[in-house]
Amino acid sequence: MKALPAAYEKYLSAMNSEDAEALRPIFQQSVADGLHGVSLRGNGSHHVQALIDDRVPFGQIHEGNVWD
């Protein structure tokens, strides 16, 4: 399995272990594809969602619902 980019590891390490493990598969899928980054919605709530997003460059993370 390929290593996660530094930004992904940093993001996951700042979370509690249960939340990090719930989101880790999305980050791993991003690495497996190697094409797109991860978008996160609902951060700071009990309903965080992560998805691979073609608007986010590989290895990067976008947080929030609105694109600037």
N, CA, C and O of each residue as an XYZ file, in Angstrom:
272
protein
N       0.835     -1.169      0.000
C       0.000      0.000      0.000
C       0.888      1.244      0.000
O       1.880      1.304      0.726
N       0.532      2.221     -0.806
C       1.288      3.467     -0.882
C       1.073      4.297      0.371
O       0.016      4.239      0.999
N       2.092      5.069      0.724
C       1.998      5.955      1.890
C       1.091      7.138      1.573
O       0.993      7.578      0.428
N       0.434      7.640      2.610
C      -0.407      8.818      2.451
C       0.469     10.061      2.327
O       1.517     10.138      2.968
N       0.058     11.040      1.509
C       0.789     12.304      1.453
C       0.831     12.975      2.827
O      -0.018     12.714      3.680
N       1.811     13.827      3.031
C       2.007     14.479      4.327
C       0.763     15.241      4.785
O       0.429     15.216      5.970
N       0.081     15.913      3.870
C      -1.118     16.682      4.251
C      -2.208     15.760      4.792
O      -2.914     16.120      5.734
N      -2.349     14.574      4.202
C      -3.350     13.624      4.677
C      -2.983     13.121      6.076
O      -3.824     13.089      6.975
N      -1.722     12.731      6.246
C      -1.276     12.232      7.555
C      -1.443     13.298      8.633
O      -1.885     13.001      9.743
N      -1.091     14.534      8.306
C      -1.210     15.626      9.273
C      -2.671     15.829      9.670
O      -2.979     15.993     10.851
N      -3.556     15.819      8.696
C      -4.979     16.015      8.972
C      -5.513     14.901      9.869
O      -6.181     15.171     10.867
N      -5.222     13.659      9.516
C      -5.725     12.520     10.289
C      -5.124     12.477     11.689
O      -5.808     12.095     12.639
N      -3.867     12.859     11.834
C      -3.222     12.799     13.145
C      -3.797     13.830     14.111
O      -3.662     13.681     15.325
N      -4.434     14.870     13.587
C      -5.042     15.894     14.444
C      -6.428     15.483     14.949
O      -6.998     16.152     15.811
N      -6.965     14.393     14.418
C      -8.300     13.920     14.803
C      -8.195     12.868     15.902
O      -7.127     12.302     16.134
N      -9.314     12.615     16.572
C      -9.300     11.485     17.500
C      -9.236     10.209     16.664
O      -9.611     10.210     15.491
N      -8.772      9.146     17.257
C      -8.480      7.928     16.496
C      -9.716      7.316     15.826
O      -9.611      6.782     14.722
N     -10.863      7.385     16.466
C     -12.071      6.808     15.871
C     -12.483      7.557     14.605
O     -12.812      6.938     13.593
N     -12.463      8.877     14.664
C     -12.813      9.675     13.484
C     -11.791      9.483     12.373
O     -12.148      9.357     11.202
N     -10.531      9.463     12.746
C      -9.471      9.285     11.748
C      -9.633      7.946     11.029
O      -9.495      7.882      9.807
N      -9.919      6.899     11.757
C     -10.075      5.579     11.128
C     -11.340      5.506     10.267
O     -11.386      4.752      9.295
N     -12.349      6.277     10.615
C     -13.567      6.305      9.795
C     -13.314      6.989      8.451
O     -13.904      6.605      7.440
N     -12.448      7.990      8.434
C     -12.172      8.732      7.197
C     -10.987      8.183      6.401
O     -10.866      8.448      5.205
N     -10.119      7.424      7.055
C      -8.898      6.924      6.412
C      -9.149      6.216      5.070
O      -8.362      6.421      4.146
N     -10.197      5.399      4.912
C     -10.401      4.734      3.615
C     -10.551      5.705      2.438
O     -10.134      5.384      1.325
N     -11.132      6.870      2.662
C     -11.262      7.844      1.577
C      -9.890      8.377      1.191
O      -9.586      8.504      0.005
N      -9.063      8.687      2.175
C      -7.709      9.158      1.898
C      -6.908      8.069      1.176
O      -6.147      8.369      0.257
N      -7.074      6.825      1.582
C      -6.375      5.713      0.927
C      -6.848      5.541     -0.518
O      -6.041      5.242     -1.398
N      -8.136      5.724     -0.767
C      -8.645      5.619     -2.141
C      -8.062      6.727     -3.006
O      -7.729      6.499     -4.169
N      -7.940      7.922     -2.445
C      -7.320      9.028     -3.177
C      -5.895      8.659     -3.585
O      -5.483      8.922     -4.715
N      -5.154      8.057     -2.679
C      -3.782      7.654     -2.962
C      -3.760      6.555     -4.020
O      -2.918      6.575     -4.918
N      -4.671      5.607     -3.918
C      -4.719      4.511     -4.893
C      -4.982      5.038     -6.298
O      -4.384      4.568     -7.266
N      -5.879      6.016     -6.405
C      -6.186      6.602     -7.709
C      -5.071      7.532     -8.170
O      -4.713      7.549     -9.348
N      -4.522      8.310     -7.230
C      -3.437      9.226     -7.542
C      -3.822     10.392     -8.434
O      -2.952     11.013     -9.046
N      -5.108     10.699     -8.519
C      -5.563     11.743     -9.432
C      -6.148     12.964     -8.737
O      -5.926     14.093     -9.175
N      -6.889     12.747     -7.663
C      -7.649     13.824     -7.044
C      -7.445     13.837     -5.533
O      -7.066     12.835     -4.925
N      -7.711     15.012     -4.942
C      -7.610     15.178     -3.503
C      -8.917     14.873     -2.807
O      -9.821     14.268     -3.383
N      -9.004     15.302     -1.554
C     -10.136     14.979     -0.705
C     -10.852     16.261     -0.286
O     -10.215     17.242      0.097
N     -12.162     16.242     -0.362
C     -13.007     17.328      0.101
C     -13.730     16.857      1.353
O     -14.241     15.738      1.406
N     -13.768     17.731      2.370
C     -14.423     17.411      3.635
C     -15.540     18.388      3.886
O     -15.372     19.597      3.726
N     -16.686     17.859      4.281
C     -17.851     18.688      4.618
C     -18.272     18.397      6.038
O     -18.125     17.275      6.522
N     -18.799     19.416      6.710
C     -19.328     19.227      8.048
C     -18.272     19.167      9.128
O     -18.547     18.709     10.237
N     -17.056     19.623      8.822
C     -15.996     19.586      9.821
C     -16.403     20.414     11.034
O     -16.935     21.515     10.894
N     -16.151     19.881     12.211
C     -16.553     20.549     13.441
C     -17.916     20.099     13.935
O     -18.373     20.537     14.991
N     -18.559     19.235     13.184
C     -19.848     18.700     13.613
C     -19.712     17.203     13.835
O     -18.620     16.646     13.723
N     -20.806     16.568     14.143
C     -20.788     15.116     14.344
C     -21.012     14.364     13.038
O     -21.112     13.137     13.042
N     -21.091     15.074     11.934
C     -21.425     14.458     10.657
C     -20.429     14.852      9.572
O     -20.818     15.408      8.545
N     -19.155     14.569      9.791
C     -18.128     14.892      8.809
C     -18.201     13.882      7.670
O     -18.291     12.676      7.897
N     -18.161     14.390      6.451
C     -18.146     13.541      5.257
C     -16.883     13.831      4.477
O     -16.475     14.986      4.354
N     -16.269     12.802      3.956
C     -15.090     12.945      3.111
C     -15.384     12.294      1.769
O     -16.010     11.237      1.706
N     -14.928     12.930      0.698
C     -15.088     12.356     -0.623
C     -13.936     12.763     -1.513
O     -13.337     13.822     -1.329
N     -13.634     11.925     -2.469
C     -12.635     12.263     -3.473
C     -13.276     13.267     -4.412
O     -14.391     13.065     -4.891
N     -12.553     14.357     -4.672
C     -13.131     15.471     -5.412
C     -12.188     15.871     -6.549
O     -11.024     16.194     -6.314
N     -12.697     15.846     -7.771
C     -11.844     16.169     -8.921
C     -11.462     17.648     -8.986
O     -10.635     18.029     -9.814
N     -12.047     18.487     -8.128
C     -11.663     19.905     -8.066
C     -10.459     20.128     -7.156
O      -9.872     21.210     -7.157
N     -10.092     19.120     -6.388
C      -8.990     19.233     -5.433
C      -7.782     18.489     -6.003
O      -7.890     17.311     -6.345
N      -6.639     19.157     -6.107
C      -5.443     18.478     -6.608
C      -5.037     17.320     -5.690
O      -5.237     17.372     -4.477
N      -4.476     16.297     -6.282
C      -4.030     15.138     -5.513
C      -3.097     15.582     -4.384
O      -2.225     16.430     -4.571
N      -3.308     14.984     -3.208
C      -2.466     15.269     -2.059
C      -2.923     16.456     -1.237
O      -2.319     16.777     -0.214
N      -3.990     17.113     -1.678
C      -4.498     18.265     -0.953
C      -5.887     17.979     -0.396
O      -6.565     17.041     -0.813
N      -6.291     18.820      0.565
C      -7.569     18.680      1.236
C      -8.311     20.018      1.152
O      -7.722     21.079      1.362
N      -9.598     19.955      0.847
C     -10.452     21.150      0.874
C     -11.499     20.925      1.945
O     -12.189     19.906      1.949
N     -11.616     21.894      2.866
C     -12.610     21.802      3.914
C     -13.701     22.839      3.667
O     -13.404     23.980      3.312
N     -14.947     22.455      3.849
C     -16.048     23.385      3.733
C     -16.996     23.026      2.620
O     -16.732     22.134      1.813
N     -18.106     23.735      2.588
C     -19.145     23.465      1.593
C     -19.060     24.374      0.374
O     -19.541     24.025     -0.704
N     -18.447     25.540      0.550
C     -18.458     26.532     -0.508
C     -17.058     26.679     -1.103
O     -16.062     26.746     -0.383
N     -17.010     26.727     -2.414
C     -15.737     26.964     -3.099
C     -15.566     28.452     -3.310
O     -16.468     29.128     -3.806
N     -14.413     28.956     -2.935
C     -14.114     30.373     -3.130
C     -13.688     30.640     -4.566
O     -13.395     31.782     -4.920
